[in-house]
Amino acid sequence: MSDDKAMDKIKGKAKEAAGKITGDRRKESEGKTDQAKAKAEGTLGDAGERAKGMKDSLTDDDGR
């Protein structure tokens, strides 16, 4: 997970916790959404890397 995604996840956890403490259900929901967004972005990035790896394994050493 990149630093940006990790920070988004941490911010989301902080928002969620703040919402729980203050009883602000909207802030809590925003935090959960931020965490889900960071996780989804990480999953998409991983899928892209796997696709590149598959492409590389199917091509010859000289790029054909």
PyMOL Python script that loads the backbone (N, CA, C, O; Angstrom):
from pymol import cmd

cmd.read_pdbstr("""\
ATOM      1  N   MET A   1       0.856  -1.172   0.000  1.00  0.00           N
ATOM      2  CA  MET A   1       0.000   0.000   0.000  1.00  0.00           C
ATOM      3  C   MET A   1       0.896   1.227   0.000  1.00  0.00           C
ATOM      4  O   MET A   1       1.844   1.314   0.780  1.00  0.00           O
ATOM      5  N   SER A   2       0.593   2.171  -0.876  1.00  0.00           N
ATOM      6  CA  SER A   2       1.414   3.375  -0.960  1.00  0.00           C
ATOM      7  C   SER A   2       1.169   4.259   0.258  1.00  0.00           C
ATOM      8  O   SER A   2       0.209   4.070   1.005  1.00  0.00           O
ATOM      9  N   ASP A   3       2.062   5.226   0.435  1.00  0.00           N
ATOM     10  CA  ASP A   3       1.947   6.134   1.574  1.00  0.00           C
ATOM     11  C   ASP A   3       0.637   6.918   1.545  1.00  0.00           C
ATOM     12  O   ASP A   3       0.023   7.136   2.590  1.00  0.00           O
ATOM     13  N   ASP A   4       0.204   7.345   0.349  1.00  0.00           N
ATOM     14  CA  ASP A   4      -1.051   8.098   0.237  1.00  0.00           C
ATOM     15  C   ASP A   4      -2.231   7.252   0.673  1.00  0.00           C
ATOM     16  O   ASP A   4      -3.101   7.729   1.403  1.00  0.00           O
ATOM     17  N   LYS A   5      -2.270   6.025   0.243  1.00  0.00           N
ATOM     18  CA  LYS A   5      -3.374   5.140   0.606  1.00  0.00           C
ATOM     19  C   LYS A   5      -3.340   4.833   2.106  1.00  0.00           C
ATOM     20  O   LYS A   5      -4.381   4.771   2.760  1.00  0.00           O
ATOM     21  N   ALA A   6      -2.144   4.643   2.636  1.00  0.00           N
ATOM     22  CA  ALA A   6      -2.010   4.377   4.066  1.00  0.00           C
ATOM     23  C   ALA A   6      -2.488   5.578   4.875  1.00  0.00           C
ATOM     24  O   ALA A   6      -3.158   5.417   5.895  1.00  0.00           O
ATOM     25  N   MET A   7      -2.144   6.777   4.421  1.00  0.00           N
ATOM     26  CA  MET A   7      -2.595   7.984   5.122  1.00  0.00           C
ATOM     27  C   MET A   7      -4.109   8.125   5.032  1.00  0.00           C
ATOM     28  O   MET A   7      -4.748   8.517   6.008  1.00  0.00           O
ATOM     29  N   ASP A   8      -4.693   7.813   3.875  1.00  0.00           N
ATOM     30  CA  ASP A   8      -6.148   7.871   3.720  1.00  0.00           C
ATOM     31  C   ASP A   8      -6.820   6.895   4.677  1.00  0.00           C
ATOM     32  O   ASP A   8      -7.851   7.212   5.271  1.00  0.00           O
ATOM     33  N   LYS A   9      -6.241   5.718   4.826  1.00  0.00           N
ATOM     34  CA  LYS A   9      -6.804   4.724   5.731  1.00  0.00           C
ATOM     35  C   LYS A   9      -6.715   5.208   7.185  1.00  0.00           C
ATOM     36  O   LYS A   9      -7.662   5.044   7.956  1.00  0.00           O
ATOM     37  N   ILE A  10      -5.585   5.799   7.552  1.00  0.00           N
ATOM     38  CA  ILE A  10      -5.406   6.311   8.912  1.00  0.00           C
ATOM     39  C   ILE A  10      -6.384   7.456   9.183  1.00  0.00           C
ATOM     40  O   ILE A  10      -6.997   7.519  10.249  1.00  0.00           O
ATOM     41  N   LYS A  11      -6.522   8.354   8.215  1.00  0.00           N
ATOM     42  CA  LYS A  11      -7.470   9.465   8.369  1.00  0.00           C
ATOM     43  C   LYS A  11      -8.892   8.935   8.521  1.00  0.00           C
ATOM     44  O   LYS A  11      -9.674   9.443   9.324  1.00  0.00           O
ATOM     45  N   GLY A  12      -9.213   7.913   7.743  1.00  0.00           N
ATOM     46  CA  GLY A  12     -10.539   7.313   7.839  1.00  0.00           C
ATOM     47  C   GLY A  12     -10.790   6.710   9.208  1.00  0.00           C
ATOM     48  O   GLY A  12     -11.877   6.860   9.767  1.00  0.00           O
ATOM     49  N   LYS A  13      -9.793   6.030   9.749  1.00  0.00           N
ATOM     50  CA  LYS A  13      -9.930   5.448  11.086  1.00  0.00           C
ATOM     51  C   LYS A  13     -10.113   6.537  12.133  1.00  0.00           C
ATOM     52  O   LYS A  13     -10.904   6.387  13.065  1.00  0.00           O
ATOM     53  N   ALA A  14      -9.373   7.643  11.974  1.00  0.00           N
ATOM     54  CA  ALA A  14      -9.486   8.752  12.917  1.00  0.00           C
ATOM     55  C   ALA A  14     -10.879   9.379  12.848  1.00  0.00           C
ATOM     56  O   ALA A  14     -11.479   9.673  13.882  1.00  0.00           O
ATOM     57  N   LYS A  15     -11.389   9.581  11.639  1.00  0.00           N
ATOM     58  CA  LYS A  15     -12.736  10.143  11.477  1.00  0.00           C
ATOM     59  C   LYS A  15     -13.775   9.218  12.105  1.00  0.00           C
ATOM     60  O   LYS A  15     -14.683   9.667  12.805  1.00  0.00           O
ATOM     61  N   GLU A  16     -13.627   7.927  11.846  1.00  0.00           N
ATOM     62  CA  GLU A  16     -14.574   6.963  12.394  1.00  0.00           C
ATOM     63  C   GLU A  16     -14.559   7.008  13.918  1.00  0.00           C
ATOM     64  O   GLU A  16     -15.612   7.033  14.555  1.00  0.00           O
ATOM     65  N   ALA A  17     -13.364   7.018  14.498  1.00  0.00           N
ATOM     66  CA  ALA A  17     -13.242   7.057  15.953  1.00  0.00           C
ATOM     67  C   ALA A  17     -13.822   8.350  16.525  1.00  0.00           C
ATOM     68  O   ALA A  17     -14.524   8.328  17.535  1.00  0.00           O
ATOM     69  N   ALA A  18     -13.525   9.471  15.874  1.00  0.00           N
ATOM     70  CA  ALA A  18     -14.055  10.754  16.344  1.00  0.00           C
ATOM     71  C   ALA A  18     -15.581  10.751  16.281  1.00  0.00           C
ATOM     72  O   ALA A  18     -16.248  11.258  17.183  1.00  0.00           O
ATOM     73  N   GLY A  19     -16.118  10.185  15.225  1.00  0.00           N
ATOM     74  CA  GLY A  19     -17.566  10.091  15.105  1.00  0.00           C
ATOM     75  C   GLY A  19     -18.185   9.243  16.193  1.00  0.00           C
ATOM     76  O   GLY A  19     -19.237   9.586  16.734  1.00  0.00           O
ATOM     77  N   LYS A  20     -17.537   8.134  16.516  1.00  0.00           N
ATOM     78  CA  LYS A  20     -18.041   7.261  17.580  1.00  0.00           C
ATOM     79  C   LYS A  20     -18.008   7.973  18.928  1.00  0.00           C
ATOM     80  O   LYS A  20     -18.959   7.891  19.706  1.00  0.00           O
ATOM     81  N   ILE A  21     -16.909   8.671  19.199  1.00  0.00           N
ATOM     82  CA  ILE A  21     -16.746   9.354  20.486  1.00  0.00           C
ATOM     83  C   ILE A  21     -17.776  10.462  20.664  1.00  0.00           C
ATOM     84  O   ILE A  21     -18.361  10.617  21.736  1.00  0.00           O
ATOM     85  N   THR A  22     -17.988  11.230  19.595  1.00  0.00           N
ATOM     86  CA  THR A  22     -18.890  12.384  19.680  1.00  0.00           C
ATOM     87  C   THR A  22     -20.338  12.044  19.365  1.00  0.00           C
ATOM     88  O   THR A  22     -21.224  12.878  19.550  1.00  0.00           O
ATOM     89  N   GLY A  23     -20.585  10.838  18.896  1.00  0.00           N
ATOM     90  CA  GLY A  23     -21.932  10.451  18.524  1.00  0.00           C
ATOM     91  C   GLY A  23     -22.358  11.003  17.167  1.00  0.00           C
ATOM     92  O   GLY A  23     -23.545  11.013  16.839  1.00  0.00           O
ATOM     93  N   ASP A  24     -21.390  11.460  16.386  1.00  0.00           N
ATOM     94  CA  ASP A  24     -21.655  12.012  15.058  1.00  0.00           C
ATOM     95  C   ASP A  24     -21.639  10.866  14.050  1.00  0.00           C
ATOM     96  O   ASP A  24     -20.580  10.459  13.571  1.00  0.00           O
ATOM     97  N   ARG A  25     -22.818  10.357  13.739  1.00  0.00           N
ATOM     98  CA  ARG A  25     -22.908   9.198  12.859  1.00  0.00           C
ATOM     99  C   ARG A  25     -22.433   9.519  11.447  1.00  0.00           C
ATOM    100  O   ARG A  25     -21.909   8.653  10.747  1.00  0.00           O
ATOM    101  N   ARG A  26     -22.619  10.766  11.036  1.00  0.00           N
ATOM    102  CA  ARG A  26     -22.169  11.149   9.693  1.00  0.00           C
ATOM    103  C   ARG A  26     -20.640  11.095   9.601  1.00  0.00           C
ATOM    104  O   ARG A  26     -20.097  10.585   8.621  1.00  0.00           O
ATOM    105  N   LYS A  27     -19.949  11.616  10.615  1.00  0.00           N
ATOM    106  CA  LYS A  27     -18.479  11.592  10.628  1.00  0.00           C
ATOM    107  C   LYS A  27     -17.980  10.149  10.684  1.00  0.00           C
ATOM    108  O   LYS A  27     -17.005   9.794  10.023  1.00  0.00           O
ATOM    109  N   GLU A  28     -18.652   9.334  11.470  1.00  0.00           N
ATOM    110  CA  GLU A  28     -18.287   7.916  11.559  1.00  0.00           C
ATOM    111  C   GLU A  28     -18.432   7.248  10.187  1.00  0.00           C
ATOM    112  O   GLU A  28     -17.563   6.483   9.771  1.00  0.00           O
ATOM    113  N   SER A  29     -19.516   7.536   9.502  1.00  0.00           N
ATOM    114  CA  SER A  29     -19.755   6.974   8.173  1.00  0.00           C
ATOM    115  C   SER A  29     -18.714   7.470   7.171  1.00  0.00           C
ATOM    116  O   SER A  29     -18.232   6.699   6.342  1.00  0.00           O
ATOM    117  N   GLU A  30     -18.369   8.759   7.249  1.00  0.00           N
ATOM    118  CA  GLU A  30     -17.327   9.302   6.364  1.00  0.00           C
ATOM    119  C   GLU A  30     -16.009   8.555   6.569  1.00  0.00           C
ATOM    120  O   GLU A  30     -15.309   8.243   5.605  1.00  0.00           O
ATOM    121  N   GLY A  31     -15.682   8.276   7.809  1.00  0.00           N
ATOM    122  CA  GLY A  31     -14.453   7.551   8.108  1.00  0.00           C
ATOM    123  C   GLY A  31     -14.443   6.160   7.509  1.00  0.00           C
ATOM    124  O   GLY A  31     -13.441   5.719   6.947  1.00  0.00           O
ATOM    125  N   LYS A  32     -15.570   5.472   7.633  1.00  0.00           N
ATOM    126  CA  LYS A  32     -15.663   4.132   7.056  1.00  0.00           C
ATOM    127  C   LYS A  32     -15.556   4.195   5.536  1.00  0.00           C
ATOM    128  O   LYS A  32     -14.932   3.335   4.913  1.00  0.00           O
ATOM    129  N   THR A  33     -16.166   5.213   4.948  1.00  0.00           N
ATOM    130  CA  THR A  33     -16.104   5.377   3.491  1.00  0.00           C
ATOM    131  C   THR A  33     -14.673   5.659   3.041  1.00  0.00           C
ATOM    132  O   THR A  33     -14.211   5.103   2.045  1.00  0.00           O
ATOM    133  N   ASP A  34     -13.972   6.522   3.773  1.00  0.00           N
ATOM    134  CA  ASP A  34     -12.577   6.819   3.439  1.00  0.00           C
ATOM    135  C   ASP A  34     -11.714   5.568   3.486  1.00  0.00           C
ATOM    136  O   ASP A  34     -10.851   5.371   2.630  1.00  0.00           O
ATOM    137  N   GLN A  35     -11.944   4.726   4.481  1.00  0.00           N
ATOM    138  CA  GLN A  35     -11.174   3.487   4.601  1.00  0.00           C
ATOM    139  C   GLN A  35     -11.475   2.542   3.440  1.00  0.00           C
ATOM    140  O   GLN A  35     -10.565   1.923   2.889  1.00  0.00           O
ATOM    141  N   ALA A  36     -12.735   2.433   3.076  1.00  0.00           N
ATOM    142  CA  ALA A  36     -13.122   1.562   1.964  1.00  0.00           C
ATOM    143  C   ALA A  36     -12.523   2.067   0.657  1.00  0.00           C
ATOM    144  O   ALA A  36     -12.091   1.276  -0.181  1.00  0.00           O
ATOM    145  N   LYS A  37     -12.501   3.385   0.484  1.00  0.00           N
ATOM    146  CA  LYS A  37     -11.918   3.976  -0.724  1.00  0.00           C
ATOM    147  C   LYS A  37     -10.424   3.641  -0.816  1.00  0.00           C
ATOM    148  O   LYS A  37      -9.936   3.258  -1.879  1.00  0.00           O
ATOM    149  N   ALA A  38      -9.708   3.786   0.293  1.00  0.00           N
ATOM    150  CA  ALA A  38      -8.276   3.487   0.301  1.00  0.00           C
ATOM    151  C   ALA A  38      -8.043   2.009  -0.018  1.00  0.00           C
ATOM    152  O   ALA A  38      -7.116   1.665  -0.751  1.00  0.00           O
ATOM    153  N   LYS A  39      -8.884   1.148   0.534  1.00  0.00           N
ATOM    154  CA  LYS A  39      -8.736  -0.291   0.279  1.00  0.00           C
ATOM    155  C   LYS A  39      -9.005  -0.606  -1.188  1.00  0.00           C
ATOM    156  O   LYS A  39      -8.283  -1.393  -1.800  1.00  0.00           O
ATOM    157  N   ALA A  40     -10.044   0.010  -1.752  1.00  0.00           N
ATOM    158  CA  ALA A  40     -10.385  -0.226  -3.162  1.00  0.00           C
ATOM    159  C   ALA A  40      -9.276   0.250  -4.080  1.00  0.00           C
ATOM    160  O   ALA A  40      -8.941  -0.426  -5.052  1.00  0.00           O
ATOM    161  N   GLU A  41      -8.706   1.401  -3.784  1.00  0.00           N
ATOM    162  CA  GLU A  41      -7.606   1.916  -4.605  1.00  0.00           C
ATOM    163  C   GLU A  41      -6.410   0.982  -4.539  1.00  0.00           C
ATOM    164  O   GLU A  41      -5.731   0.761  -5.542  1.00  0.00           O
ATOM    165  N   GLY A  42      -6.155   0.440  -3.373  1.00  0.00           N
ATOM    166  CA  GLY A  42      -5.055  -0.514  -3.224  1.00  0.00           C
ATOM    167  C   GLY A  42      -5.297  -1.784  -4.009  1.00  0.00           C
ATOM    168  O   GLY A  42      -4.379  -2.330  -4.621  1.00  0.00           O
ATOM    169  N   THR A  43      -6.532  -2.254  -3.991  1.00  0.00           N
ATOM    170  CA  THR A  43      -6.886  -3.466  -4.728  1.00  0.00           C
ATOM    171  C   THR A  43      -6.741  -3.256  -6.227  1.00  0.00           C
ATOM    172  O   THR A  43      -6.227  -4.126  -6.930  1.00  0.00           O
ATOM    173  N   LEU A  44      -7.192  -2.103  -6.721  1.00  0.00           N
ATOM    174  CA  LEU A  44      -7.060  -1.809  -8.148  1.00  0.00           C
ATOM    175  C   LEU A  44      -5.595  -1.728  -8.561  1.00  0.00           C
ATOM    176  O   LEU A  44      -5.216  -2.218  -9.625  1.00  0.00           O
ATOM    177  N   GLY A  45      -4.782  -1.113  -7.725  1.00  0.00           N
ATOM    178  CA  GLY A  45      -3.348  -1.018  -8.028  1.00  0.00           C
ATOM    179  C   GLY A  45      -2.695  -2.381  -8.072  1.00  0.00           C
ATOM    180  O   GLY A  45      -1.862  -2.650  -8.937  1.00  0.00           O
ATOM    181  N   ASP A  46      -3.075  -3.249  -7.132  1.00  0.00           N
ATOM    182  CA  ASP A  46      -2.535  -4.613  -7.107  1.00  0.00           C
ATOM    183  C   ASP A  46      -2.940  -5.382  -8.360  1.00  0.00           C
ATOM    184  O   ASP A  46      -2.137  -6.122  -8.928  1.00  0.00           O
ATOM    185  N   ALA A  47      -4.186  -5.205  -8.786  1.00  0.00           N
ATOM    186  CA  ALA A  47      -4.664  -5.903  -9.982  1.00  0.00           C
ATOM    187  C   ALA A  47      -3.892  -5.445 -11.215  1.00  0.00           C
ATOM    188  O   ALA A  47      -3.567  -6.251 -12.088  1.00  0.00           O
ATOM    189  N   GLY A  48      -3.602  -4.150 -11.282  1.00  0.00           N
ATOM    190  CA  GLY A  48      -2.830  -3.616 -12.404  1.00  0.00           C
ATOM    191  C   GLY A  48      -1.424  -4.190 -12.441  1.00  0.00           C
ATOM    192  O   GLY A  48      -0.910  -4.514 -13.511  1.00  0.00           O
ATOM    193  N   GLU A  49      -0.809  -4.316 -11.287  1.00  0.00           N
ATOM    194  CA  GLU A  49       0.541  -4.888 -11.213  1.00  0.00           C
ATOM    195  C   GLU A  49       0.527  -6.360 -11.619  1.00  0.00           C
ATOM    196  O   GLU A  49       1.437  -6.825 -12.305  1.00  0.00           O
ATOM    197  N   ARG A  50      -0.502  -7.092 -11.198  1.00  0.00           N
ATOM    198  CA  ARG A  50      -0.592  -8.508 -11.575  1.00  0.00           C
ATOM    199  C   ARG A  50      -0.771  -8.643 -13.084  1.00  0.00           C
ATOM    200  O   ARG A  50      -0.187  -9.530 -13.708  1.00  0.00           O
ATOM    201  N   ALA A  51      -1.582  -7.761 -13.667  1.00  0.00           N
ATOM    202  CA  ALA A  51      -1.794  -7.806 -15.122  1.00  0.00           C
ATOM    203  C   ALA A  51      -0.489  -7.533 -15.859  1.00  0.00           C
ATOM    204  O   ALA A  51      -0.201  -8.186 -16.862  1.00  0.00           O
ATOM    205  N   LYS A  52       0.301  -6.582 -15.379  1.00  0.00           N
ATOM    206  CA  LYS A  52       1.596  -6.297 -16.006  1.00  0.00           C
ATOM    207  C   LYS A  52       2.510  -7.512 -15.904  1.00  0.00           C
ATOM    208  O   LYS A  52       3.211  -7.862 -16.854  1.00  0.00           O
ATOM    209  N   GLY A  53       2.491  -8.142 -14.746  1.00  0.00           N
ATOM    210  CA  GLY A  53       3.319  -9.337 -14.557  1.00  0.00           C
ATOM    211  C   GLY A  53       2.915 -10.466 -15.479  1.00  0.00           C
ATOM    212  O   GLY A  53       3.768 -11.165 -16.026  1.00  0.00           O
ATOM    213  N   MET A  54       1.618 -10.645 -15.651  1.00  0.00           N
ATOM    214  CA  MET A  54       1.147 -11.689 -16.571  1.00  0.00           C
ATOM    215  C   MET A  54       1.574 -11.371 -17.998  1.00  0.00           C
ATOM    216  O   MET A  54       2.009 -12.260 -18.731  1.00  0.00           O
ATOM    217  N   LYS A  55       1.452 -10.117 -18.391  1.00  0.00           N
ATOM    218  CA  LYS A  55       1.858  -9.714 -19.740  1.00  0.00           C
ATOM    219  C   LYS A  55       3.343  -9.981 -19.935  1.00  0.00           C
ATOM    220  O   LYS A  55       3.757 -10.528 -20.957  1.00  0.00           O
ATOM    221  N   ASP A  56       4.141  -9.590 -18.946  1.00  0.00           N
ATOM    222  CA  ASP A  56       5.588  -9.805 -19.038  1.00  0.00           C
ATOM    223  C   ASP A  56       5.942 -11.282 -19.139  1.00  0.00           C
ATOM    224  O   ASP A  56       6.865 -11.652 -19.864  1.00  0.00           O
ATOM    225  N   SER A  57       5.211 -12.129 -18.414  1.00  0.00           N
ATOM    226  CA  SER A  57       5.528 -13.555 -18.449  1.00  0.00           C
ATOM    227  C   SER A  57       5.131 -14.205 -19.774  1.00  0.00           C
ATOM    228  O   SER A  57       5.661 -15.254 -20.140  1.00  0.00           O
ATOM    229  N   LEU A  58       4.207 -13.584 -20.485  1.00  0.00           N
ATOM    230  CA  LEU A  58       3.758 -14.144 -21.765  1.00  0.00           C
ATOM    231  C   LEU A  58       4.580 -13.659 -22.949  1.00  0.00           C
ATOM    232  O   LEU A  58       4.502 -14.237 -24.033  1.00  0.00           O
ATOM    233  N   THR A  59       5.358 -12.619 -22.759  1.00  0.00           N
ATOM    234  CA  THR A  59       6.174 -12.104 -23.860  1.00  0.00           C
ATOM    235  C   THR A  59       7.573 -12.701 -23.806  1.00  0.00           C
ATOM    236  O   THR A  59       8.041 -13.126 -22.750  1.00  0.00           O
ATOM    237  N   ASP A  60       8.227 -12.726 -24.953  1.00  0.00           N
ATOM    238  CA  ASP A  60       9.614 -13.206 -25.000  1.00  0.00           C
ATOM    239  C   ASP A  60      10.517 -12.214 -24.307  1.00  0.00           C
ATOM    240  O   ASP A  60      10.103 -11.098 -23.990  1.00  0.00           O
ATOM    241  N   ASP A  61      11.749 -12.619 -24.071  1.00  0.00           N
ATOM    242  CA  ASP A  61      12.730 -11.749 -23.426  1.00  0.00           C
ATOM    243  C   ASP A  61      13.010 -10.497 -24.234  1.00  0.00           C
ATOM    244  O   ASP A  61      13.367  -9.469 -23.661  1.00  0.00           O
ATOM    245  N   ASP A  62      12.859 -10.554 -25.553  1.00  0.00           N
ATOM    246  CA  ASP A  62      13.181  -9.383 -26.378  1.00  0.00           C
ATOM    247  C   ASP A  62      11.940  -8.503 -26.613  1.00  0.00           C
ATOM    248  O   ASP A  62      11.975  -7.637 -27.487  1.00  0.00           O
ATOM    249  N   GLY A  63      10.828  -8.705 -25.844  1.00  0.00           N
ATOM    250  CA  GLY A  63       9.662  -7.843 -25.936  1.00  0.00           C
ATOM    251  C   GLY A  63       8.604  -8.243 -26.937  1.00  0.00           C
ATOM    252  O   GLY A  63       7.647  -7.500 -27.152  1.00  0.00           O
ATOM    253  N   ARG A  64       8.757  -9.408 -27.557  1.00  0.00           N
ATOM    254  CA  ARG A  64       7.744  -9.848 -28.536  1.00  0.00           C
ATOM    255  C   ARG A  64       6.760 -10.773 -27.910  1.00  0.00           C
ATOM    256  O   ARG A  64       5.840 -11.242 -28.580  1.00  0.00           O
TER     257      ARG A  64
END
""", "prot")
cmd.dss("prot")
cmd.show_as("cartoon", "prot")
cmd.util.cbc("prot")
cmd.orient("prot")
